[in-house]
Amino acid sequence: MTIGNADSPPQSRTAWVAERIREDVAAGTIQPGELIKQTVLAKRYGVSPTPVREALRMLEADGMIVYSTHKGATVREMTPETAADLYRLRAAVESVAAGMAVERMTSEGLQEIERQHAEIDRAVREGAAPAELSRLNKQFHFSIYAQSSPLVLQYVEALWVRFTPPATVWGSEDAAMALQCDHDAILKAVRKGDADAAARLTAEHVQHAAAIRDANPELRAAGGQDREDHTGL
């Protein structure tokens, strides 16, 4: 069975639940280190426990979820160093993705980017909830990166999945307006077909988000010893 709406292709229940979990983590609804109760998520998303369990295993493989014998499933906690590393990687990879996207842009792709930009612009002006702004922010960025290549898109998604901050940077009006100004500049470069500018502005935008997070103690990653397993490297 699949789930979908008019604006997106149908998804399997497992993929749909996994995406909802990602959004809740990005928005801070599910906190790093917090015990994840499958029955609670099943009720929240209106599904049976089975796709929730499968989605958590999928996210474990991606590195977002960790399991411990005594605690169960939790969202991986990041150290400040890991957060900084991920921002640097995101700035580099998303810069490449944005530049490639402009080089390969289709008229349909540009229309979708324009639509996503209008959506988040409206939400910012109307003072939408941080969780909604976070969701729309991802949709805007990925509408651009989708024009690059499936391989690049996969790498960007992997970095976003691994990033598990305690709260979204879209939580204050000033930050939201500042980040949306960055989006305006990126979209302008995309419209002009300026791949170099789109790449540079995207990297600066990611770095801007990192600076906002670093300037606010409540937004900083505060995990202790990182729970990474490097035995396979």
VEXZAKE-470062 format. One line per field, with one value per residue (C-alpha): x, y, z; residue number from 1; chain. Coordinates in steps of 0.5 Angstrom, whole numbers. Example, Ala and Ser with C-alpha at 12.3 -4.5 7.8 and 13.67 -1.06 7.14 Angstrom:
// VEXZAKE-470062
u [25;27];
v [-9;-2];
w [16;14];
k [1;2];
c [A;A];
END
This chain:
// VEXZAKE-470062
u [0;2;1;2;-2;-3;4;8;9;6;11;11;8;16;19;13;14;22;21;16;21;26;22;20;28;30;24;26;20;24;30;37;38;30;27;23;17;14;7;7;10;5;-1;2;3;-4;0;1;7;10;12;15;19;22;23;27;31;32;34;39;42;43;46;41;38;42;40;42;40;38;35;32;32;34;36;44;47;52;58;59;65;61;56;61;64;57;56;63;61;54;57;61;57;51;55;57;49;47;52;50;43;43;48;42;36;30;24;19;25;25;18;18;24;19;13;17;20;14;11;17;16;9;10;16;11;5;10;9;11;19;17;13;19;24;20;19;26;28;23;26;33;32;27;34;38;34;36;43;44;41;48;49;42;43;50;46;40;45;48;41;39;46;45;41;41;37;32;31;35;28;25;26;23;30;33;28;28;35;35;30;34;39;34;32;39;40;34;36;42;38;34;40;43;49;52;58;54;49;54;58;51;49;55;55;48;49;55;50;46;52;53;46;46;53;51;45;47;40;41;48;49;51;53;58;63;60;57;60;62;68;70;68;73];
v [0;7;14;20;27;31;35;28;21;16;13;6;7;5;11;16;14;15;22;24;22;26;32;31;31;37;41;39;35;29;30;27;22;21;14;13;9;6;6;13;14;10;13;20;18;14;8;1;-1;-5;1;5;-1;-2;6;6;0;4;10;6;4;11;13;17;12;8;2;0;-6;-3;4;2;6;14;19;20;25;30;33;40;38;33;38;43;37;36;43;44;37;40;47;43;38;43;48;42;40;47;49;42;44;50;47;42;46;44;49;44;44;52;52;47;51;58;54;52;59;62;57;58;66;66;61;66;72;69;67;59;55;53;46;48;53;47;42;48;49;42;42;48;46;39;42;45;39;34;38;36;28;22;21;28;28;21;24;31;27;22;29;31;25;25;32;31;38;39;45;48;55;57;58;66;71;74;68;66;72;72;65;67;73;68;64;70;71;63;63;70;66;60;64;68;61;63;56;59;64;59;54;60;63;56;55;61;60;53;57;62;57;54;61;62;56;57;64;61;56;53;51;48;40;38;31;28;22;21;14;13;6;7;-1;-1;4];
w [0;-2;1;-3;-4;-10;-10;-9;-12;-8;-3;1;8;11;6;8;16;15;12;17;23;19;19;26;28;24;27;34;35;37;41;40;45;47;47;41;42;36;39;40;33;30;33;31;24;24;22;25;29;23;18;24;26;19;18;24;22;15;19;23;17;15;21;24;29;34;38;45;49;55;52;45;39;40;35;35;39;36;39;37;33;29;28;25;21;18;16;12;8;7;5;0;-3;-3;-7;-12;-13;-14;-19;-23;-22;-26;-31;-32;-31;-34;-35;-31;-26;-25;-24;-19;-15;-16;-13;-7;-6;-6;-1;4;3;4;11;13;12;16;21;21;26;26;24;18;16;17;12;7;7;6;0;-3;-3;-5;-11;-13;-12;-16;-22;-21;-21;-17;-15;-12;-9;-5;-2;0;3;7;10;12;15;19;22;28;32;38;35;28;26;23;30;31;26;25;23;18;15;14;11;7;4;2;-1;-5;-8;-9;-13;-17;-19;-21;-26;-29;-30;-26;-24;-20;-17;-15;-12;-8;-5;-3;1;4;6;9;13;15;18;22;25;27;31;34;36;40;46;45;38;39;39;46;46;49;47;39;38;31;30;25;25;18;15];
k [1;2;3;4;5;6;7;8;9;10;11;12;13;14;15;16;17;18;19;20;21;22;23;24;25;26;27;28;29;30;31;32;33;34;35;36;37;38;39;40;41;42;43;44;45;46;47;48;49;50;51;52;53;54;55;56;57;58;59;60;61;62;63;64;65;66;67;68;69;70;71;72;73;74;75;76;77;78;79;80;81;82;83;84;85;86;87;88;89;90;91;92;93;94;95;96;97;98;99;100;101;102;103;104;105;106;107;108;109;110;111;112;113;114;115;116;117;118;119;120;121;122;123;124;125;126;127;128;129;130;131;132;133;134;135;136;137;138;139;140;141;142;143;144;145;146;147;148;149;150;151;152;153;154;155;156;157;158;159;160;161;162;163;164;165;166;167;168;169;170;171;172;173;174;175;176;177;178;179;180;181;182;183;184;185;186;187;188;189;190;191;192;193;194;195;196;197;198;199;200;201;202;203;204;205;206;207;208;209;210;211;212;213;214;215;216;217;218;219;220;221;222;223;224;225;226;227;228;229;230;231;232;233];
c [A;A;A;A;A;A;A;A;A;A;A;A;A;A;A;A;A;A;A;A;A;A;A;A;A;A;A;A;A;A;A;A;A;A;A;A;A;A;A;A;A;A;A;A;A;A;A;A;A;A;A;A;A;A;A;A;A;A;A;A;A;A;A;A;A;A;A;A;A;A;A;A;A;A;A;A;A;A;A;A;A;A;A;A;A;A;A;A;A;A;A;A;A;A;A;A;A;A;A;A;A;A;A;A;A;A;A;A;A;A;A;A;A;A;A;A;A;A;A;A;A;A;A;A;A;A;A;A;A;A;A;A;A;A;A;A;A;A;A;A;A;A;A;A;A;A;A;A;A;A;A;A;A;A;A;A;A;A;A;A;A;A;A;A;A;A;A;A;A;A;A;A;A;A;A;A;A;A;A;A;A;A;A;A;A;A;A;A;A;A;A;A;A;A;A;A;A;A;A;A;A;A;A;A;A;A;A;A;A;A;A;A;A;A;A;A;A;A;A;A;A;A;A;A;A;A;A;A;A;A;A;A;A];
END
